[in-house]
């Protein structure tokens, strides 16, 4: 499922979070690890997050779905 980036990014101790929404308008946070950000582009991280999200690989925290992307996830999706 396509995820739409809202333009907001927040740095965290372990990487960065980018806020977006899915095609149904639900809030989604794509959390990229420092390693994934360093090794891959945000485009690759976002594409990986979309694939993970479509498979239901996310956490639901309150009303927000969080997809955590690491280098291994990007490699597994072929987005290296």
TILOVEX-464808 format. One record per residue: residue in one letter; residue number from 1; x, y, z of N, C-alpha, C in turn. Coordinates in steps of 0.02 Angstrom, whole numbers, plus 50000, padded with zeros to 5 digits. Atoms other than C-alpha are relative to their C-alpha. Layout:
# TILOVEX-464808
> a  NUM  X  Y  Z  X  Y  Z  X  Y  Z
...
# end
This chain:
# TILOVEX-464808
> x  1  50043  49941  50000  50000  50000  50000  50045  50062  50000
> x  2  49962  49938  50004  50065  50172  49956  49993  50040  50065
> x  3  49999  49955  49942  50115  50284  50101  50018  50069  49975
> x  4  49990  49931  50023  50111  50472  50081  50037  50039  50055
> x  5  49959  49962  49953  50248  50575  50166  49970  50069  50011
> x  6  50030  49935  49984  50183  50729  50257  50049  50057  50000
> x  7  49949  49947  49999  50348  50823  50255  50030  50012  50068
> x  8  49973  49991  49933  50381  50808  50441  50049  49944  50017
> x  9  49950  50048  49978  50538  50724  50507  50024  50020  50070
> x  10  49977  49988  49932  50593  50706  50688  50058  49953  50014
> x  11  49943  50041  49981  50764  50646  50742  49987  49964  50066
> x  12  50007  50039  49938  50771  50511  50876  50069  49975  50020
> x  13  49935  50027  49980  50913  50432  50976  50024  49943  49956
> x  14  49981  50058  50040  50909  50281  50859  49994  50011  49925
> x  15  50008  49986  50072  50875  50365  50691  49956  50060  49989
> x  16  50046  49945  50014  50734  50471  50623  49932  49971  49983
> x  17  50068  50019  50015  50546  50462  50607  49972  50050  49948
> x  18  50034  49958  50049  50449  50526  50457  49925  49985  50004
> x  19  50072  50007  49994  50263  50557  50472  49967  49998  49932
> x  20  50038  50005  50062  50142  50507  50337  49931  49973  50015
> x  21  50065  50032  49993  49975  50425  50306  49994  49948  49946
> x  22  50012  50050  50052  49910  50275  50211  49944  50025  49955
> x  23  50050  49980  50049  49785  50280  50069  49931  50007  50031
> x  24  50063  49993  49964  49643  50268  50196  50001  50060  50048
> x  25  49994  49941  49957  49706  50423  50289  50024  49985  50070
> x  26  49974  50016  49934  49775  50331  50441  50071  50026  50008
> x  27  49932  49975  49985  49929  50408  50524  50049  49942  50000
> x  28  49947  50050  50002  50088  50312  50489  50066  50035  50013
> x  29  49932  49976  49989  50264  50341  50555  50048  49948  49972
> x  30  49946  50044  50025  50410  50268  50458  50061  50018  50041
> x  31  49943  49990  49957  50554  50247  50579  50061  49967  49968
> x  32  49938  50025  50030  50724  50229  50495  50056  50000  50050
> x  33  49943  50003  49954  50873  50171  50597  50058  50041  49972
> x  34  49940  49963  50022  51037  50270  50592  50036  49961  49946
> x  35  49965  50042  50048  51116  50124  50500  49965  49999  49933
> x  36  50038  50000  50062  50977  50115  50370  50006  50067  49964
> x  37  49994  49933  50030  50986  50303  50341  50069  50009  49969
> x  38  49931  49993  50024  51175  50294  50321  50012  49955  49938
> x  39  49986  50050  50052  51175  50138  50209  49954  50006  49939
> x  40  50051  49998  50052  51019  50176  50104  49969  50069  49997
> x  41  50034  49935  50005  50922  50326  50042  49932  49995  50035
> x  42  50068  50000  49971  50758  50379  50121  49950  49971  49951
> x  43  50044  50031  50051  50678  50327  49957  49997  49925  50010
> x  44  49998  50073  49988  50735  50147  49988  49966  49981  50065
> x  45  50032  50013  49936  50681  50155  50169  49924  50005  49994
> x  46  50072  49990  50009  50509  50221  50119  49969  49942  49960
> x  47  50025  50056  50041  50487  50086  49984  49997  49936  50042
> x  48  49999  50059  49957  50535  49953  50110  49943  50004  50050
> x  49  50055  49990  49952  50412  50026  50236  49933  49985  49967
> x  50  50063  50013  50035  50273  50019  50106  49987  49925  49993
> x  51  50007  50072  50007  50306  49834  50075  49985  49967  50067
> x  52  50012  50027  49933  50314  49796  50261  49929  50017  50024
> x  53  50066  49977  49980  50155  49896  50293  49946  49957  49966
> x  54  50049  50040  50038  50061  49800  50157  49994  49930  50028
> x  55  50000  50067  49969  50109  49637  50245  49976  50002  50073
> x  56  50023  49993  49931  50048  49706  50412  50056  50000  50051
> x  57  49942  49998  49956  50223  49723  50484  50009  50070  50030
> x  58  49998  49935  49967  50192  49875  50594  49973  49992  50071
> x  59  50028  49997  49932  50152  49919  50774  49946  50054  49999
> x  60  50052  49950  49993  49994  50011  50819  50008  50031  50069
> x  61  49991  49963  49937  50027  50143  50953  49949  50056  50001
> x  62  50058  49955  49998  49869  50237  51001  49967  49999  49931
> x  63  50032  49999  50066  49801  50293  50831  50050  50006  49943
> x  64  49947  49994  50050  49966  50285  50738  50032  49932  49987
> x  65  49966  50062  50018  50044  50140  50644  50074  50017  49988
> x  66  49928  49988  50003  50234  50130  50660  50034  49943  49963
> x  67  49961  50049  50038  50343  50040  50532  50074  50014  50015
> x  68  49929  49992  49983  50522  50013  50593  50043  49967  49947
> x  69  49959  50025  50056  50649  49995  50452  50074  50002  50019
> x  70  49928  50007  49987  50827  49933  50476  50034  49980  49934
> x  71  49962  50019  50060  50965  49896  50349  49980  49931  49975
> x  72  50018  50068  50020  50918  49711  50350  49934  49999  49962
> x  73  50065  49998  50034  50740  49755  50298  50009  50025  49928
> x  74  49988  49972  50067  50801  49859  50149  50033  49947  49956
> x  75  49967  50052  50039  50916  49718  50093  49952  49944  49982
> x  76  50048  50054  50011  50778  49588  50111  49949  50018  49946
> x  77  50048  49977  50051  50662  49694  50001  50034  50015  49934
> x  78  49964  49985  50062  50798  49720  49870  50007  50075  49989
> x  79  49994  49927  50005  50804  49907  49907  50067  50024  50026
> x  80  49934  49982  49975  50989  49910  49945  50034  50049  49955
# end
